[in-house]
Structures are given as C-alpha cells and as structure tokens.
Amino acid sequence: MRLGPRIVLYIALTCILPLLGLAVIAERVARLRIEQRLTELQVESARLLAADLVRSLDDQKRLLILQLSSFRLETASDPARAGFLALTCRLLPDLRAVALLDPSGSELVAPLGCGGDAPPGWTDRAPLGGSQGTSRVGAPVLEAGGVWVPMTVSSPSEPGVTLAVMLDLSGLEEQIGDNLTDGREVAVLGPGGEVLTRAGEPGLVEPERYRALLSTGLADLRYESEDGAFVVAATAGVADYGWVVAVAERADASDAASADLRARTWFICGIALACATAMGVFFTRSVVHPVLRLRRAAQRLGAGDLGTRVAVTGRDEVAELSVAFNQMAESLERHASEIDAKNRQIESFNSELQARVERRTAQLKEAQSRLVSSGQLAAVAEIASGVAHELNNPLAGILGVVQIVAARRGGTADEALLRSAEEQAFRCKEIVAVLLRFADPEPTRTRAPLDLGALLTEVLGLMAPALRQRGVSVSQEIATGLLVVGEQASLGRALSQLLSSVRALAAPGASLKIRALRRSRLVSADGATGPVVAPDDRVTEPPARFPAEAGGSSMRIPVKEVVVLLYLSDALEGNDDWRAAGMGLWVARRVFQEHAAELSDLPVQGRGRSWQLAFVDPAV
C-alpha cells in the first residue's frame, strides 16, 4: 500500500475503532435492556389477563348464585323447574347446558341444552359437595366441538338444590384476543397442560414447555419455536381454577430496536470516517508530495538522465534525503563517464575479435566440409573398389561356367536349373552395378529428371536381405512414370538411409507397406493445405480448414506431387539401433530438402509408424 493511503488508513482506524467498540457495547446494553423490559411487560400482561379471567368467571358465578336464590326450587313443580332452567340459559351466553341436582347428584328435572342438545352424561362430571351459596369448578373437558367446564352452584337458601352448568370456554378466545398485537399469542392451559383456548399468532405457545410451570404461578421463559422464531413468554396462574395464562411474543421488538441503534451507529461512523479521511488527505500532502518529487527524479535518473537533481527545501528528513539523492546522482554521472570510455575501448576490441573469429570459423567450416567429404568419398571409393574386385571377377567366372554347362546340357532336365542359376548371376551383376553407381565417389552435380519408382525399386532390391534378416515383410505398390528432378546417386543413398532407419525401428515380425504414386492436393492462397484428392487407403492426411475468421483464403490451388508413403505396422521406440540410425536419418532429411522434397511423420493409431516423402511433380 502506498504511503498516502496508509497514513489516511491509520488516521481513519484511530478514529473509527473506538467509536465502533462503543457502538457494539451500546447495542448489547440496549438489547439487554429491551429484552428485560419486554419480559417485564410479558409477565405483567399474563398477570392482568389471569386476573381479568378470574373476574369474568367470578361474575358468572355470582350471577348464577343470585339466579338460584331468586327461586324456591326445592318445592317447585317440574314445569316450574324446567322454566327456571330456560331462564338460566338466557342469563349467560357462554352456557351450553344446565341442570338441577339434589345432594346425591340425581337430576330433579331433565337437563336442558342451551341452544342445542346437551352432551349425554355431562352431569356425572359436575363436582358436588359444596356448602350453601358456594360454587365448584370441575376438570375441563375437551371435545371435537370445543372446550367446556362443568360448574356447580349450591343454593344459599335451599340445601337440597344444586345448579349444575356446562360453561363453554369458546367465549374466552374473544375476550383474551381483544388487545393482542402482531407477533403475540395468548393461551389458557388446563391443569394437565391442555390448551383450553388460545388467540393470536399460532405456534408461539407450545404447551409441552409450560407443563413444569403450571404450579409455580408467575414465571418467564425464552425458547425457540418449531418454526425457528425466538420467543419471549410469561405465565400467570388463574386463582382457584388450577389454570395458567401463557403469553408468548416474538423477540422481533428488541431486534428492531437494535437494528435502529446499529443503523444510527453506522451513520455516525460514516460521518467520522469522512472527517478522518479529509484530515488524513490534508495531513499527507506535506509528506507525500516531496516523496513523489524524489520518485520522479529517481525514475529519470534510472532512465539515463544522470543530470537530474531535486530542489532541497526545509530541514526535515525529506530535505536530508534530497541532499543524499543529489550526491548519488553526481557520483553516478562521474562513474558513468568513466564506464563509457572503457566501454568504447572494449567494443572496439570486441569488434576486431569478432571479425577474427568469424574469419577463422569460416575457414574451419570449409576445412571440415572438405575433410568430411573427402572421408566419405574415400570410404565409398574403397568399398566400391573392393566390391568390384571381390564380386565382379567371381561372378564373371561363375556366369561363364554356367553358360558353358547350360550349352552342353541343353535339352536335359538340368537345363532349367542352369538357366535359373544364370539369371541369378546376372541379377548379382546388376546389384553390384547399382551399388557401384550409388557409391560413386565423384557423382555428377547436375540434376535431371529421373524415374523415382525405378530408383526406389533398385534400393528395395539392395535393402531386401537386411529387412528379411530383421524379420520384416515388405509389400510394395509403385506406380510407373514417377518423374522427379534430382541427382540419382544422392537420392539413392538417402532412400537407402531412410529404409535402414525404418529397419532399425521395426519390431521383429513387423510388416512394411510402401506405396509410390502421383497425387494432387489443394493449397489455399495463404499456404494452408487442403484435403488429399487421392489418399492412401491406410495412411491419410488430416483435412485442413479454411476459416474466414482466421484469415484463411477461400481460394484453393491444386498442386501435383510425387509421394512415397511408408507404413510400419509395429515399431520399437527408443531401441539402440534406432538411436544409432538417428544421424543417418538426419542426413537423409538434408538430402531430401536439397531436392525440394519433404519427409514428414503421419499420425497413425496403435504401435505403428508412418512417413511421407513428397516431391513436387516436375511436369507441373
């Protein structure tokens, strides 16, 4: 990081980090205070709802006691008692069924359903045994149609009459849900933790979490609901009933307040960061600008302007650095002049030395070329003279004897064998003649059209024994009239060396296929090669493309060639014979290049190898 931004960053961090720490602490304290206040509100809300529920139930009990004390039911007739029950149903909207019982629990008159049929046997659940003018509440009953509570009220004036009612708790849902806000749920739980009624956002009050708190009265708790919401809850007991009022609320209120405080903190940090950045930029100008001047001067000095100097202002460390820079520049300028003078002397000496080396190198190359050529010619001449001396004379004697014997044995069964021996002797003389022609120590340097097919046939005749010794079977397909321009002896030696290299690479038992043909191929104007018109059935060239976007020309020119294709079915890469034949193959490539021919490898599958030797057709 550069000096200026680094200074600005340090100043900004010095200002921002304490502020961020203070903001984090303030946010945590505020969050704790909000959560504490939310808990207090929850506990107070649960207590008030429980007290309101108790008042509501007590009011209903008082109304039932007043209703019961207003009539003489112990001596009343059954129709009068039935009329009392009908009036009682109209007294309270939450009554589902009413009945009159004696102290033993027997019905004084048939029970009456309020707005519907009363559940059968509900009076068996009514609690008995209360004193005169008191009431008792039984265990809540949960049915598919709702929740109801059996309640009995003893007459204050007639000890033999008890009013039994079935109180429907569905009205409590509306009562507790009047003042609910979003994200809150209120539920009334029975003595066993069952839900008697609930209102608000569902899923916040989970009854199993409250069963342990049913007997503790006021309590607060925090938990994570099944849908992943963090819940703050409080409970309060409903006196004399064994019920619990549970109030649960999402903790989003504290999160919203914390988010607001966090947003304000980031806003203040942004203002502080802007002020710190402005102060840092103002402060760094006095430090960075002199350093930048020194940097530009150092760049000019490094580029070769040794006369560069910087102005010295002030007495601080930057001024001392400027003085040291000027001294360094003066020293470099002085030494550079001395080095230039010495360099000129060295360059003059190097030029003279280079000229001498080039002249000597040319002489050595010429001498080496003459020496190599002389050695090759001498070796070839010696071999040729030995072959001529050792083979021609015996062959002439053998041929003469065979001809004499054949003349004497004419008309006999041996004549065919003698004529065959005569043909083999003539073939040996032809082989020796070809060998002597290829080994001519002073071949002619003039190039003329020659039949490549005939030359290749002669070379194959010479190389056939060596290939058979290697175990390589040879099949050939050589067209007639394959004219190329070249020097016959050089091309013969190069083809022999090529076949020797192939023999060195061949695995025992491999097969060598040789084809010599004339073909045409398409070449684009920019030199890209098109597909082969007359490809080999085994060895082919990959088709070239002429994409317009790559700059290739769409114009294609046909070019005629004389081609020799070689395919070796099984090759042994890296063997000693192949490495030993590498120099000879390189020499053969050079000879082919001198004859405007190209020897190239072709891609094949498997362990085989393939080569292509292409000559430009002189008839074009």
N, C-alpha and C positions, 0 to 999 in steps of 0.2 A: 504494500500500500504506500502511496506517495505521502510526502511529509505533510502537505497542507491538509488533505483529508484525514490523516492520522491525528493531527492536532485538533481539528474540528470534532473528530470522533471522541477523543479523550475528554474534551470540554463538555460535549453533549452527555457522555456517560456519567461524568461527575455531577451533572445537574439532574439527570433523569433517574439514575439508580436509587438515590434516597427517596425521591418522590414516588417511584414505583413500590418500594418497600413500604412506605407509609400507606399507600393506597391499598396494598394487599392486606396489611394489618387492619386498616379501617373497614375493608369489606368483610373480613372474617368476623370482626367485632359486631358490625351491623347485622350480619347474617345470624349470629348467635342471639343477639337481642331480639330480632324479628321472630326467630323460631321460639324463643322463650315467651314473647308476648302472644304469639299465635297459640301456644299451648295453654297459657292462662285463659285466653278467650274461649278455647275449646272446653276447658274444664267448667268455666262459668256458664257457657251455653248449655252443657249437659246438665248441670245442676238446675238451671232455670227451667229447662224442658221437663226434667223429672218432677220439679215442684208444680209446674203447670199441669202435668198429667195427674198428679195426686189430687190437686184441687178439682180437676174435672171429674174424676171418679168419686171423690167425696161429695161433690154437689149432686151427682146422680144418686148416691146412696141416701143422702138427706131427703131428696125428693121422694124416693121410694118409701122411706120411713114416714114422711108426712102423709103420703098417699095411703099407707097402710093404717095409720092412726085415725084417718078420717072416716073409716067404715067399721061397723060391727059385723065382722065376718064369721065369728065363731057360731053365732045363732042365725046367720042369714041363710036363706034358701039357696038351692043350687043355681037357679036362674040369676039371683042377685050376685052370687059369687062369680058367675060367668060374665055378668055385666061389669063387675069390678075388674076382671082381667082385661076386658076390652078397653076400658078406660085407661088402665095402666099401660097398654100397648101404645096408646096415643100420647101418653105423657112424655116418653123419651124416644127419640128417633133411632137410637142405637140398640133398642131391644129387639131381639129376634123371636123370643118365646117367653111366656110367663106361666106360673102355676102356683096353686095354694096347697101347702103341705101341712100335715099335723106333726107333732113332735117325733113320731116314729118314721116320718118320711113318706107316709101314704098320701096320695092325692085326695084332697077334699072335693075337687071337681076336675073335670077333664082339662089338661093343659091346653093353652091357646097359643098358636103361632102368630107372630106379629108380621103380617104381610106375606105369609106363606105357611107351609106345613112345618111344624116343629120336628126336629130330629127325634126319632123314637128312642126312648130310654134316656133322654138327657137329664131327667130329674134324678137319676141314680148318681149323677156326678155332683149334684148340689151338696155343699157342705152343711151339716146340721150341728146343733148343739150350742148355738149362740144364745146369750142372755137376751132378755127383753130389750127392744129398742136398739139392738146392735146388728151389725152385718158381718158376713164372712164371704171370702172370695176363694173359689176353688182353683184347681190347676187348669191352665189354658188348654183348649182343645183345638188342634189344627186339622182342618178338613180341606178337601179339594175346593170347596166353595168359599173358604176364608178361615178366620180365626175367631173363636168366641170363648167367653169366660163365664162359667156358672157362678152365680152370686145368690146368697140368701139373706133376707132381712126379716128379723123377728119383730112381731107386733109389740109396741110398747105398752099396750093395754090388754091384749089378749094372749096369754102364754100358749094357747093351743093353736095359734095360727102363724105360719111362716110363709113369706112370699119368696118364691124361687124364680129368678130371671136368668135368661141366657143373653149376656151382653156381647154384642157384635163389636169387635175392635177395628173394623174397617174405617170407622169414622176418625180414628186416631191418625190415619195417614194424612188426611186433610189438615188436621189440627197441627201436627208437627211439621208439615211441609209449607206452612204459610210464609215463614220468614227464611226459607232456605235460599242460599246463593249458589252460583255455579261452582262446580268442583267440590260439593259438600253432600254428605249423606247422613241421615239420622235414622236409627233403627231402635225398636224396643224389643229386648230379648227377654224370654221367659226364664223361669228358674233353672231349666236344663240347658240354656243357651240357644233354644229355638227362637226363630225370628217371628215375633208376634205381628209386627207391622214395620214398614220402612218407607222412606221417601227420599227423593234427591237422586244424585248420580249413582247408578247401580255399580256394585263391585267394590266399593271402598270399604264397607263394613264386612269383614269376614268373621262369621260367628265363632269359628274354632279358636280364634285368637283371644276371645273375650271370656271363654268359659272359666278360666282360672281367676277372673276378676269379678265374678258375679257376687261374691260375698265380701268384697273389700270396700265397697262404696265408691268414693271419688278416686279416680286414677287416670293417668295419662300414659300413652304409649305411642311408639313410632314403628312403622314397618313398611315393607314394600309389598304392594298388592300383586295379584296374579298377572295383571297386565303391565307390570313394571313401574307403576306410579308410586312415588314415595308419599306415604300417608302419615298425617299427624292426627291422633284421635284422643278422645277423653270419654270417661264413663261416669255415670251417677246413678245411685240406687233409687228405686221407687219405693218409698216407705210403706211398710205393712203389706206389700204385694209380692216381694221377692223378685221383682223385675229389675232390669237395668236399661237405662237410656244410653246408647252409644252414639257419639257424634264424631264423624271422620271427615277430614278435609285434605285435599291435595296440598302439598307444600309449595305450590307454584307462587304463592304470595311472597314468600321470602326470596325465591329465585328472581321474581320480577324486581323486587327492591334491590337485590344485589346486582342485577343486570343494570339497573338505572344508575346505581352508585359506580359500577365499573365503567359505564359509558361516560359519566362525568369525569371520572379519573383519567380515562384515555384522552378526553378532550383537553384537560389541563396539562397532561403530559405532552400532547401535541404542541400546545402553545409554548410550553417550556422548551421543547426541542427546537422549535423555530427560533426562539430567542437565543438559545445556546449556539445554534448554527450561525446566526448572524454575528454573534460575538466572536465565535471561532474564526469565521472568514475575515473579520476586521483585524483580529489579532495576528493571523498567519500571513497577512500581506507583508508586514515588516520583516518576516523571517524568510518567507518563500521566494519573494522576488529577487533578492540578492543571490540566493542559491540558483535560481533559474538563469540569471546572467552568467554565473560561473559555469553552469552546464552548457549553455550555448557556446561560450568561449572554449570549453574543453572539446566540444564537438568540432568546432572549426579547427582547433589545434590537431585533433585526431585525423581530420580530413587533409592535413598537409599545410595548413596556413600557419606556419611557425611564427609569423609576426603578430599573432593575436595577443592582445593584452586587455586586462579589465581595469576599470577605474576603482581606486581604493577610497572608500568613504567611511567615516566613523572610526571608532576604536574598539569595536567588539570583535568576537571570534570570527565573524564573517569577513571583516576587514583583514585580519591576520591571514585567513585562508586566501584572500585575493592577492596579498603580497607573496605568499608562498607559490601561488599559481604563476605569477609573473616571473618569479625567479626560475621556476621549472621551464617555462616557455623559452627564456633566454638561454638556459643551458641546452635545451633540445635543439634550438636553432644553431647554436655553435657546434654541437656534435654532428648535426645533420650535414653541415657544410663539409666537415672533415670526412664523413662517410661517403658523401657524393664524390669527392675527389678520389677516394680509394676505390669506389665502385667503378668509376670510369677507367681506372687502370686495370681493374680485374676484368671488366668487359672487353677491353682491348685485347688482353691476353687470352681470354676465353674464345674470342672470335678467331684469333690466329690458331689456337689449339683445335678448335672445331674444324677449321679448314684442313688442317693437317690430318685429323682423324678421318674426315670424310674421304680425303685422297687415299689414305692408307687402306681404309675399308673397301673402297672400290677396287684397289689393287688386289687385296686379299680375296674378295669375292670372285674376281676374274680368274685368279690363280686356282682357287678352289674349284670353280666350274670346269676349268681345263683339266685339273687333276682328276675330278670325278669322271668327267667324260672320257679321259684317257684310260682310267682304270676300267671303266665299263667296257670300252671298246676293246681293250687288251684282253679282258677276261672272255668276252664274247668271241673274239677272234681265235683265242686259244682253244675254246670249246669247239668252235666250228671246224678248226683245222684238225683237232683230234677226232671229231665225229667223221669228218671226210676221210681221214686216213684209216680209221678203225672199222668203218662201216662200208664205205663205198667199194673198196677193193674186195672184201669178202663177199659182198652182195653181188658184185660183177662175176666173181668165180662161181658162186652158187647158181646164179641165173644161167651162166653158160653151161654148167654141168646139167642143170635141169632141162635146158632146151635140147642138149645132145641126147640125153637119155630119152626124152619125150619123142625125139625124132626116131630113135631106134625102136622104142616100144610102141610105135604108132599102131593103132588097130587092136591093142590088147586092153585088158581090164585096168592096167596100171596107168594108162594114158590120162584118164580123168584126174587121178591123184597128182600126176606130174604137172598137168596144166594148172591145177589149183595151187601147187607149190610155186609155179612160175608167176601166177597172179599175185601171190603174197610177196614174192621177191620184188616184183615191180612196185607193189604198194610200199614196201620198205624204202625203195629208192625215192619214191615221191615224198615220203615223210622226211627223209634226210634232206631232200631238196628244199622242202618248206622250212625245215629247221635252219638250214644254212641261209635261206633268204631272210628269215626273221633275225638271225644272228649276224647279219651283215655289219661289220664294224664301221663302215662308211656308207650308210644309206643315203639315197638321194634326198635332198631337202625340198624338192619340188613336189607339190601336191597336185593330184589329178583325180578325176572320177574313178572310183573303184567299186567293185561289187562286194558290199558288206556281207551278203549272205554267203558268197563263196569263201571269203576270208574267215567268217565265223565257222564254216564247216571245216576248214583246214585246222583252225585252232582246236575245235572239239575233237578232231582226229588225234591231235597231239596229246590232249588232256584226258582222253578216254581211259587209258590204262591207269592213270593216277586216281581218277574218280572211281573206277571199278575196284581198285585196291582199297579205297575208303569204304566201299560197300554202298556207293551212291548210284542209283539207277537214273539214267538220263533219257528223257524224251524230248524230241525237238520238232519244231514246225517252222521251217524257214522258207519264206516266200522268195520268188525269183525276181531278179531285176531291181534289187535294193541298192541303188547307186548313192554313194556319199563321196565327198571330196576330202582327200586326206593322203597321208604318206603310209604306204602299206606296211612297212616293217614296224614303224612306231605303233600303229593301231593294232597290229598282230601281237606285239609284246604286251600292250595294255590289256587286250582281251584275255591273253594268257594269264596275266597277273590277276585280273578280275575273277577268272574261273579258279585260280589257285586259292584266292581268298575265300571264295564260296566253298571250295572243298575243305579248307581249314575250319570253317564254321559248321559244316554239315555233321549231323549225328550219323553214326553207322546205321545203314538201312534206310536212310532218307532218300527221297526222290527229288530230282531236279528237272523242272519243266522249262524249256527255252523256246520262246517264240520271237521271230523276227518278221516284221510286217511294216507296211506303209499305212499311215492313217492321217486323218485330218482332225483338227480341233479348232474351236472358236476362241479367239482372244479379243477382249474389249480394247477400245482405243486407249484406255488408261493402263493396260497391261494385265488386267485380271483374266485368268484362264477360264474358259468355258468348259462344258462337259465334253468328254471324248465321243467322237462320232462313231468310231469302230472300236469299242473297248474289248479287252481280253475277257474271256468267259470266267476267269478266276481272279485276275488282278485288274482292278479298275481304279480310275482316279475319282476322288470326290468331286461332284459338280460344284462349280463356282457360281456365285450370285452376283448380280449387278444392281444393288440397291441404289435408287436415285438419291436417297437422303445421305448416303455415304459418299457421294461424289462420283460414283461409278458411271461410266458412259454406257448408254444403251446400245451403242454401235458395236457390232462384233465382226471381227475379221477372220476368215478361215486361214489356218496355217497348216501346211503339209509337212509331215515329219517321217523319218525312218526310225523305227523304235525296236529295241531289243528288250523283251520282258523276261525276267528270270524269277522263278518261284521255287523256293526250297521248302519242302514240307516239314522238316524237323531240324532245328538249329540248336547248337550248344553255345550259349553266350559265355564269354569270359574264359574260354579254354586257352591253353598255352599256344596252340597252333594259330588260333585267331589273333592273339596278341602279336605273335611273331610275323604274321602276314599284314599287320596294320600299315607298316611303312610302304610295302609294295602296293597296297590298295590306294594309299595317298598318291603315290607316283602315277598310278593308272588314272586317277581322277585328274591330275595335272595334264596328262597327255590328252585325255578326252576334252578338257577345257581348251587346250590349244587347237583342237579340231572343231571348236564351236559345238561340242556335244555336252550334255548334262547327265551325270549319273546321280540318281536320287533314290532314296528308300520310299517304298509304298506301304501304307498301313494294311496289315492283314490280321486275322484272328488266329488265336492259338499260338503254337510254338514256331510257326513258320516265319520265313523272312522273304521279302520280295524287293527287287530292284528294277529300275527302269533306266535304260540308256537311250536318249533321244538325240537324233541328228536332224538338222534341217535338211529337207529334201532339196538337192541341187537343181532339180528340174523346175522348181518354183521360179 
